Amino acid sequence: MTKIIRKTIWMGTILFGLTSSIAVVPAQAVTKGEASIAKRSAKVYLQSRQYDKALEQYLITVEGRPDDLEAHYNIGAIYSRKEHYDEMNKHFEVIEKSPKGKKWMKQVEAERIELWRQHYNIGVQALNAQKHDFAIEQFNTAIKVNTKEADAYEGLGIAYLQSDRIEEGIQAYREAIKRNPKKAQSYYNLSIPLTNQGTLESQKEALDLLKKGHELEPKNLDILQQMALLSNRQGDNEAAGEAAEKALAVDPKNPTVLNIAAQIFLTAQNFEKSASILEKVLELNPEDENAAFNLAIAYNKMGKPDKAVALYQKSVDANPNDGDAWYQLGDVHTKLENFEKAIAAYVKVTELQPANYRAWGALSRVYAKKSESVTGKEASDAVKKATEAYQMFEELKKQQGNE
């Protein structure tokens, strides 16, 4: 028994020594003949839809015949069905780089367009359903399949921006413009997040983009309105007014265009122009409260408080907690020497905004004016209230000055 055990161990040692001494024989390169046989086999498998076996044989084919573009195309097509797009691209790129690739490029492009469309459409559906992560995945896949199409970059930009991934969204839009620099709306779309970043540099870039978009589509209202607002924000009243005029020329009855133009001219202190536009707005929509309020401002600045008073009254009737509207109403009543109505308006402001020292100051002044127009106890009461209001004005101003 002992001898048998020793013999087994000895034999094992010999076998181990033999195995460790055998050299590894390298795989022989596939010959052109073998590649031709593999290609014929691959075609048979492809016809019978045995794609894995067809792929195996086509890979042998291109190993032996690396310039066989038909084989590279079929390999790419099979990988596309498997959604192995990196591998697909590797073989399609062989065709693209080949001087003889023209024959197969139409099929390659058709394959890519169809795949791009599938993933792009799924991305759009996901975006509409607010499934942003899935949309981003699909748009990125569409881009991997076909880097030349701009729309997937735009979809990606929207998905990133709606996910608050602002920098990635901006970069995606820049890529879209590189691929299609003739689409005016893309310049507008990119200008919005840049404007919202709020820096002087980003706003300047946004305005430059809008100008390029305007050159492509001179009547694009989105671009004209944004140009007007952004120029206005940067203090360029001339450029803002020019853009607003162009927008009005495109659609003179568009309430949004009219309101933006009116705001631009009001800021530029062109009150007559602003008033004429706002009058048109109210003709189209008498219930537009913002237009009514802005028209009242314009009338008041034009020295027409009698035309402003009804509009301010309408504003406070619609928004009784609007302290600014009450203040403005008090101002026009003061100018019209309707002191009781002015006092009532300013008192309302102090009730809504007790710390508004300007309202207390205005109330003090109107009480003082009233005291000059009445006599006796009424005048004394007005002087007393004017003094009290002024003291409150001084105290609040002092407090806010120290904050």
Rosetta blueprint (number, residue, H / E / L):
1 M L
2 T H
3 K H
4 I H
5 I H
6 R H
7 K H
8 T H
9 I H
10 W H
11 M H
12 G H
13 T H
14 I H
15 L H
16 F H
17 G H
18 L H
19 T H
20 S H
21 S L
22 I L
23 A L
24 V L
25 V L
26 P L
27 A L
28 Q L
29 A L
30 V L
31 T L
32 K H
33 G H
34 E H
35 A H
36 S H
37 I H
38 A H
39 K H
40 R H
41 S H
42 A H
43 K H
44 V H
45 Y H
46 L H
47 Q H
48 S L
49 R L
50 Q L
51 Y H
52 D H
53 K H
54 A H
55 L H
56 E H
57 Q H
58 Y H
59 L H
60 I H
61 T H
62 V H
63 E H
64 G H
65 R L
66 P L
67 D L
68 D L
69 L H
70 E H
71 A H
72 H H
73 Y H
74 N H
75 I H
76 G H
77 A H
78 I H
79 Y H
80 S H
81 R H
82 K L
83 E L
84 H L
85 Y H
86 D H
87 E H
88 M H
89 N H
90 K H
91 H H
92 F H
93 E H
94 V H
95 I H
96 E H
97 K H
98 S L
99 P L
100 K L
101 G L
102 K H
103 K H
104 W H
105 M H
106 K H
107 Q H
108 V H
109 E H
110 A H
111 E H
112 R H
113 I H
114 E H
115 L H
116 W H
117 R H
118 Q H
119 H H
120 Y H
121 N H
122 I H
123 G H
124 V H
125 Q H
126 A H
127 L H
128 N H
129 A L
130 Q L
131 K L
132 H H
133 D H
134 F H
135 A H
136 I H
137 E H
138 Q H
139 F H
140 N H
141 T H
142 A H
143 I H
144 K H
145 V H
146 N L
147 T L
148 K L
149 E L
150 A L
151 D H
152 A H
153 Y H
154 E H
155 G H
156 L H
157 G H
158 I H
159 A H
160 Y H
161 L H
162 Q H
163 S L
164 D L
165 R L
166 I H
167 E H
168 E H
169 G H
170 I H
171 Q H
172 A H
173 Y H
174 R H
175 E H
176 A H
177 I H
178 K H
179 R H
180 N L
181 P L
182 K L
183 K L
184 A H
185 Q H
186 S H
187 Y H
188 Y H
189 N H
190 L H
191 S H
192 I H
193 P H
194 L H
195 T H
196 N H
197 Q H
198 G L
199 T L
200 L H
201 E H
202 S H
203 Q H
204 K H
205 E H
206 A H
207 L H
208 D H
209 L H
210 L H
211 K H
212 K H
213 G H
214 H H
215 E H
216 L H
217 E L
218 P L
219 K L
220 N L
221 L H
222 D H
223 I H
224 L H
225 Q H
226 Q H
227 M H
228 A H
229 L H
230 L H
231 S H
232 N H
233 R H
234 Q L
235 G L
236 D L
237 N H
238 E H
239 A H
240 A H
241 G H
242 E H
243 A H
244 A H
245 E H
246 K H
247 A H
248 L H
249 A H
250 V H
251 D L
252 P L
253 K L
254 N L
255 P H
256 T H
257 V H
258 L H
259 N H
260 I H
261 A H
262 A H
263 Q H
264 I H
265 F H
266 L H
267 T H
268 A L
269 Q L
270 N L
271 F H
272 E H
273 K H
274 S H
275 A H
276 S H
277 I H
278 L H
279 E H
280 K H
281 V H
282 L H
283 E H
284 L H
285 N L
286 P L
287 E L
288 D L
289 E H
290 N H
291 A H
292 A H
293 F H
294 N H
295 L H
296 A H
297 I H
298 A H
299 Y H
300 N H
301 K H
302 M L
303 G L
304 K L
305 P H
306 D H
307 K H
308 A H
309 V H
310 A H
311 L H
312 Y H
313 Q H
314 K H
315 S H
316 V H
317 D H
318 A H
319 N L
320 P L
321 N L
322 D L
323 G H
324 D H
325 A H
326 W H
327 Y H
328 Q H
329 L H
330 G H
331 D H
332 V H
333 H H
334 T H
335 K H
336 L L
337 E L
338 N L
339 F H
340 E H
341 K H
342 A H
343 I H
344 A H
345 A H
346 Y H
347 V H
348 K H
349 V H
350 T H
351 E H
352 L H
353 Q L
354 P L
355 A L
356 N L
357 Y H
358 R H
359 A H
360 W H
361 G H
362 A H
363 L H
364 S H
365 R H
366 V H
367 Y H
368 A H
369 K H
370 K H
371 S H
372 E H
373 S H
374 V L
375 T L
376 G H
377 K H
378 E H
379 A H
380 S H
381 D H
382 A H
383 V H
384 K H
385 K H
386 A H
387 T H
388 E H
389 A H
390 Y H
391 Q H
392 M H
393 F H
394 E H
395 E H
396 L H
397 K H
398 K H
399 Q H
400 Q H
401 G H
402 N H
403 E L
